[in-house]
């Protein structure tokens, strides 16, 4: 299984938050299907439409990007945590 970092942006009035989800999947398409299901979206291909947005509580969210990442241990916490690096 590969790891994918999916980034999206949520807005409410003037507030803007950046979010990252790490998904384990065989392919990028499988990762997008998983996040679409998580976001209660019926079709993962909607994420590629720049006008597509979904409601996340009071926030309106938009897909930003997806990247394959490599999981490694965090050197700053003596290996007790995990970090994800873009390949």
Secondary structure by P-SEA (a helix, b strand, c coil): cbbbbbbbbbbcccbbbbbbbbbbcccaaaaaaaaaaaaccccccccccccbbbbcccbbbbbcbbbbbbbbbbccccccbbbbbcc
